[in-house]
Amino acid sequence: VAFASGGGDSIKLWTADGDCIHTVPSLPGMSPAALQPISPPGARATSCLAITFRTDAFTRAAAHNAAAAAHHLMPTTAEQQERRTQAAVAAEARAATFAA
C-alpha cells in the first residue's frame, strides 16, 4: 500500500502505480473525514491507519426531522408535558454541541 484516500462512503488503499487494491466501506450515514498513518511503539514502519468519521448532512437532517415529527400530538397530562419539556431541553443541548 502506497497511500490511502477517503471520501463519500469508503476508504480506498492504493499502490504506487495508482491501482486501487482494496476498498473498505464506511458505516451507513458516515463518511471518512481524516486519515492518519500511525505506528505502534517500537515499530520500524507505519503499519496502521487511524480514521475519523463524520455524520453525513442527510443523516443529521433525517434524524432531526424524525425527532421533530415525534412531537406532533399535544400533551394531555402533566407527565406528558414534562417528558416533552425534557426532550426539548435535550434537543437544544445536542444542537448547541454540534453548533460549537
N, C-alpha and C positions, 0 to 999 in steps of 0.2 A: 504494500500500500504506500503510494507516494503522497497522496493528500486525500482529504475528505471535504465534502460540501453538504450543506443542509439547507433545505428550503421546502416550501409547500408542505408536504406531508411525509417527507422521508429524509434520510441521511444516505449519501452515496459515498462509497470508497472507490478511489481511482488509482490506476497505475501511472507511472511517469510518462507513458505514451498517451495518456488521456482516455484510456479504456475503463469503463465502469465495471468493476469486478464484483460489487455487492451493493445491494440496496436494503436498508433497514427501515421499515415503516414506522412512523410516529404513532402514538396513541390517537384514537379518534378525537378530533377537535383541538389537537395540539400541533404546533409547528416548531422545528428547531430554531432557537434564537441565537445561540452561540456555541461554538465548538472550541475546545482547548485540549491540545495534546498534553498528557501528563505522564510522569514516570514514577513508579513506586520507589521508595527509598532504597538505594543501593543498586538500582538498575542502571545498565550502561546505555540503554536506548529507550526512547519513548515507546511504550507498549500499550497505553490506554488512551481513551478519548473521553473527556468529560463533556457532557452536553446539557445545556439548559434549554427548556422549552417554554413557549408562551401559549396562552389560550387564544385561539382564533377569534376575531371580532364577531363572526357569525355565531359561534358557540356562546359567547358572552351575551349577545343580543337575544338569542333564543332562550337562554336561562332567565334573563331579565323579563322577557315577555311572559314566560311561563309563571314566574313569581307574581307578576302584576295581575295575571288572569286568575290567580288563586284566590284573590280577594274581591270577587265580583258580587258577592252577597253581603248585605249589611248585617252586622252582628245584632243578635236579638237578646243576648244575655250579657251580663257583666263579665262572665268568664270569656265569652267570645270576643268582647271588646278588648279585654286585657290581652288576649292572645294576638289580636290584630295590632295593638299598640306595641307589644314586644317585637312582633315581626317587622313593623315599620322602623323601629329603632335599630334592629339588627341589620336591616337593608341599608339604612343610612350609614351605619358604621362600615359595612362592606364597600359601599360606594366611595366613602372617604378614603379607605385604604387603597383602592385602585386609582383614585384621582391623585394620590400623593406621589 
